Amino acid sequence: MFLTISTTGNQERPATDLGFLLHKHPDKAQTFSTSHGTAHVLYPEATVERCTAALLLEVDPVALVRRGKGKGRGGSPDSALAQYVNDRPYAASSLLAVALSTVFKTALQGVCSARPERAAAPLPLRVEVPALPARGGAELVTKLFAPLGWTTVTAEPVPLDEQFPQWGDSRYVQLVLEGELRLADALRQLYVLLPVLDDSKHYWVAPDEVDKLLRAGEGWLAEHPEQKLITSRYLSRRWSLTRQAMERLELVRLAEADDLEVEEIDNAVDETTDTDERPVPLAVQRRDAILRALEAAGASRVLDLGCGQGQLVQALLKNVKFTEIVGVDVSMRALTIASRRLKIDRLGERQAERVKLMQGSLTYTDKRLTGYDAAVLSEVVEHLDLPRLPALEYAVFGSARPRTVLVTTPNVEYNVRWESLPAGYVRHGDHRFEWTRAEFRAWAGRVAERHGYGVEFVPVGPDDPEVGPPTQMAVFTRNPQDRPGDQRDKRGRRDDRGEQTTPQDEKEAKAA
């Protein structure tokens, strides 16, 4: 893909000053590496009267396939064969916009120590883009560029095939812009509007894209008549990000209208005074307690057993201390929802290597679960029938044997504090039981003794002096002298010391 920027000059203001403004010398060609190929900067002409800088981007198709995942990430978004046949190496798109920001980073900021007066003043510019995807046609191209100070906006449609004019025009145009603008303003406009016209991006749009948009759109986007379309397309139609950007742009517009700073407008909340705050949900407090316990245990490879829809996995993924995270659940529907929540198909390579979701039952031994630093059973045990608990105990504590196991479960004594919960009811319709603090401690103590673990108890949520916390958590730590080798048979009928379990042991486990 190709783009040229030209300017004219005279003896007093030579056109070759363009080299100073772009920080690229006209007498030599330069090469720069980008994430998807190689960018070349060269000057087809460089005289006092006229100077042209050309940016040529050679896209690496292999890198494009490896890094691109799905719609809007490397391939043409409307073709089932986009991985093999697409227009990305030829048509101006977000790939060219990223190359602009990489190669002309200082020029985008309007900085030029050698010619500061030239950087601050408008220049007679001519910008040409031979192949520009325009979803919305030439009319949209004019609507986007004409309000920005360009005196001439030419968007000539490219025919599908010159030999068959009856086929009509393609969605590509040959773009020519002419006018007097600051070079930095012209580059910022191109940086934003190239992917907007293409209506696709080769990378995942994260929240920091809002800041990029506002920086590049400073001075022109807040008053643009097509502001909403530009914002929505630039942010890949992510509604939450678009709304955030629109709100911030409105503040900018109001501040400019009153000749004030944005901070003077956005001062409705006084951070120095107390404000009413919503209580932190118990689910959030529980996840925070689990994260603290895992960090205190020094765990880096973590199992989330019974991961459900992936809320805890998502929280773990945000912390780089956890290098490997595995979510396990028996429900494929829950795992599908978790995959969507985590956007696994859109994660970068490093993030994708850290997380795995897999189907499995916690009442059966699974060799895939051995060798991990920690396992979490968050609000899981109460969903099992009591006679099945011994099977889960052995699968986790006897077979998988992580160094640390965290178990959270409701404290039934706290239920009297829930005004909306009728007396005698459990908190969730699928709960088979809910333990008192004494019952939970008794169960945890038996499990710890039987499988060679120590156990401590941590309250989660407000610790009521009469009924205790809403959630109780047990932190199991494998005894240092206890080796992870498994000495039981497949039915778990031997403990770690090789002693035969008695019928009384099994009766107690079932009773728990």
Residue, then its C-alpha position, 0 to 999 in steps of 0.5 A: m500500500f502506498l501514500t504520498i505527501s507533497t508540498t510546494g515552496n520557494q527560495e525563502r521557504p523551500a519545499t524540502d523543509l518537508g524532510f525536516l518536518l517528517h524527520k526523514h532526510p530527502d537524500k536517502a531511502q529509509t526502512f522501518s519494521t512494523s508488526h505486519g511488514t516493512a515500511h519504506v520512506l523515500y522521496p520521488e522528488a525533492t527540489v526547492e519548488r516541490c517535494t514529495a515524500a512517499l510511504l510504502l508499506e510491504v505487508d508480510p502475509v504470513a505475519l498477517v495470518r499469524r497475528g490476525k484472528g477473525k473479523g477485523r483482525g488482519g483479513s478482509p472482514d467479508s470473505a470466508l477465504a480472507q486468510y488466503v485472498n484479501d486486499r490488505p497488502y494493497a488497500a490503505s487501512s489500519l495497517l497503513a495508519v499504524a505505519l504512519s504513527t510509527v514512522f512519523k511519530t514525531a511529526l504527528q505530535g507537531v514537533c520539529s526543533a530544526r524548523p519550529e515555525r514551519a511545523a506550526a504554520p499551514l503548508p500547501l499540501r497534496v496527499e494521494v492514496p491510490a487505493l482506499p477502501a471506502r465503505g460508504g462510497a466517494e460521497l462519504v469520503t467527501k463528508l469526512f474530509a471536506p469539513l477539515g479545511w481541505t479545499t479539494v477532496t477528490a475521490e475517484p471510484v476505481p472500476l471493478d474491471e476496466q475491460f468490463p465497465q458494465w460491472g460498475d465500480s468497486r468499493y475503492v477510490q483514488l483519493v487526492l486531498e489538496g489544501e493548506l493545513r499543518l502537517a501534523d493535523a493532516l497526518r492525524q486526520l489520516y491516522v483516524l480516517l483511513p481505518v474509519l473509511d475501511d470500517s475494519k481494524h487489524y487488531w483488537v480495539a481495547p479501551d486505550e483506543v479511546d485515548k488514541l482517538l481523542r489525541a489524534g482528533e484534538g482540534w477537529l473531531a469534537e466539531h466534526p458533523e460526522q463525529k458519531l460515525i467516525t467515533s463508532r467506526y474507529l472503535s469498531r462499533r464497541w458501544s461502551l467505548t463509543r459512548q465513553a468517547m462521545e461523552r468526553l468529546e462533548l466535554v471538549r466541545l463545551a470547554e472550547a465554547d466557553d474558552l475553558e479547560v476540560e477540568e473546569i467543566d468536569n468538576a461536578v464531583d468533589e473528590t475531597t468530600d465524602t460521597d455515597e458509595r455502593p457496597v462492594p458485591l459479595a462476589v467481588q469480595r470473594r474473588d478479591a479474598i481468593l486472589r489475596a490468598l493465592e498471592a500469599a501462597g506464591a501460586s503461579r499455576v492455578l486451577d479454577l475447579g468449577c469455573g462456571q462462566g469464568q469470572l474468577v479466570q478473568a480476574l486471574l488473567k489480569n494479574v501477570k503473577f499467574t502464568e498458567i490458569v486452567g478453568v474446569d467445568v462439567s457444563m459445556r454451556a458454561l465454558t462457552i460463556a466463559s470463552r466469550r467473556l474472556k474473548i479467547d479468540r481475540l487474545g494476543e499470543r502471550q495471553a492466550e498461552r496463559v489460559k485454558l478452558m476444559q471440560g471435566s467432572l470434579t468427582y473423577t480423578d483427572k491426570r490433567l489436573t496434577g502438578y499445579d500450585a493451587a486449586v480453587l473451589s469457589e462456591v462449588v462443594e454446596h452444589l454436590d450431593l453429600p454422598r458425592l463429596p468423598a469422590l471430590e475430596y479424593a479427586v482434588f486432595g488425593s489425586a491432583r494434590p496441588r500445594t494449596v487448595l482454597v474452598t469457599t462456601p456460604n455460611v448458613e448462619y448468616n442467612v438470617r441477615w438477608e432480609s429477602l431470604p425466607a427462613g429455612y431457605v438456601r441462597h441458591g435453588d441448586h444448593r444441596f446443603e449449606w454449612t454452619r461454621a462448625e460444620f465447615r470447620a469439621w469437614a475441612g479438618r477431616v479432609a486436611e488430616r486424611h490427605g496430609y494438609g494443614v488448614e486455616f479459615v478466613p472470613v469473607g465479607p463483613d464478619d458479624p459478631e453473632v453469626g459470622p461472615p456471609t462466606q467462609m473460606a478454608v485455605f488448605t496447605r499441603n504439609p512439607q513432609d508430605r510428598p505429592g506421590d499418590q499411594r491410593d488405589k483408583r477408588g481412593r481407599r488408602d491414605d498418604r501413609g499407606e494405611q487402609t481407610t476404615p468403613q468408619d472413615e468412609k461413613e464420616a466422609k459421607a456424613a460430612 
